[in-house]
């Protein structure tokens, strides 16, 4: 198990949802705490609590903005969204939470941790291109 996988499982065990996990990984890398931010991004969990746009993607967009809001909005987030759509639409026919879970909440256990780890790797790559380490 990778360090990122361990971190994801630890945060999930602590009660964090998908979008919170993405942001908390960024906060931990910066050695920062921000409970108010984590409370705010909880609103993005599980596709805005309606199965809409995946909370992993929206949480990752917040993570990128946490590091570099100017370059995130202009460059990194569009690249992240393009990559996410290309990567996961092939497998799940869309990037909505309901597409990824395919009407089966148990899929959250097998699919979401892998998608989180892959998205963290992509965020690291994007951030490195702008001189940031995650």
Secondary structure, DSSP 8 states (H G I E B T S, - for coil): --HHHHHHHHHHHTT--HHHHHHHHHHHHTT---HHHHHHHGGGHHIIIII-B-HHHHHHHHHHHHH-HHHIIIIIHHHHHHHHHHHHHHHHSSSBHHHHHTT-TTHIIIIIHHHHHHHHHHHHHHHHTTT---
